[in-house]
Amino acid sequence: MIYRIAIALTFLLLIPGCSEPEHDGRLTRIEETIQESPEEALSCLDSINYESLTDADKQYCRSPDVIIIS
């Protein structure tokens, strides 16, 4: 019985860790805007305080696919 409870608790603790974190909505909107209006997207990106981003979003901004020009 304790074995089943331990397995169930382990499973319940692992489920939230397997979900994909949601990115900041501002970054998502910028990503959608960049093809149509790169200047507007860059302006929006410049308006975001880097320190206000989550660690996951900071890593996203550092990825090789994202180029931030200051």
C-alpha positions in Angstrom: 0.0 0.0 0.0 2.8 2.5 0.9 4.5 1.5 -2.4 1.4 2.6 -4.4 1.1 5.9 -2.5 4.8 6.6 -3.1 4.4 5.9 -6.8 1.3 8.1 -7.0 3.0 11.0 -5.1 6.1 10.7 -7.3 3.9 10.8 -10.4 1.9 13.8 -9.2 5.1 15.7 -8.4 6.6 15.0 -11.8 3.6 16.2 -13.9 4.0 19.9 -13.4 7.7 19.7 -14.2 7.0 18.1 -17.6 4.8 21.0 -18.9 6.3 23.6 -21.1 6.7 27.0 -19.4 4.7 29.8 -20.9 6.7 32.7 -22.3 6.1 36.3 -21.5 3.2 37.4 -23.7 5.1 40.5 -24.8 7.8 38.2 -26.3 5.2 36.2 -28.1 3.6 39.3 -29.6 7.0 40.5 -30.7 7.7 37.2 -32.3 4.4 37.4 -34.2 5.1 41.1 -35.2 8.7 40.8 -36.3 8.0 39.6 -39.9 5.5 42.3 -40.7 7.0 45.2 -38.8 10.6 44.7 -37.6 11.0 48.3 -36.4 7.9 48.0 -34.3 9.1 44.7 -32.9 12.5 46.1 -32.0 10.9 49.1 -30.3 8.7 46.8 -28.2 11.7 44.6 -27.4 13.6 47.7 -26.3 10.8 48.7 -24.0 11.0 45.4 -22.0 13.0 45.5 -18.8 15.3 42.5 -19.1 15.4 42.1 -15.3 11.6 41.7 -15.2 11.7 38.5 -17.4 11.6 35.0 -15.9 14.8 32.9 -16.1 13.3 30.9 -18.9 12.5 34.0 -20.9 16.0 35.4 -20.2 17.4 32.1 -21.7 15.1 32.5 -24.7 16.4 36.0 -25.3 20.0 34.6 -25.2 19.4 31.9 -27.7 21.3 32.0 -31.0 18.0 32.5 -32.9 17.2 35.8 -31.1 19.4 38.8 -31.8 19.0 41.8 -29.5 20.6 45.0 -30.7 21.1 47.6 -28.0 
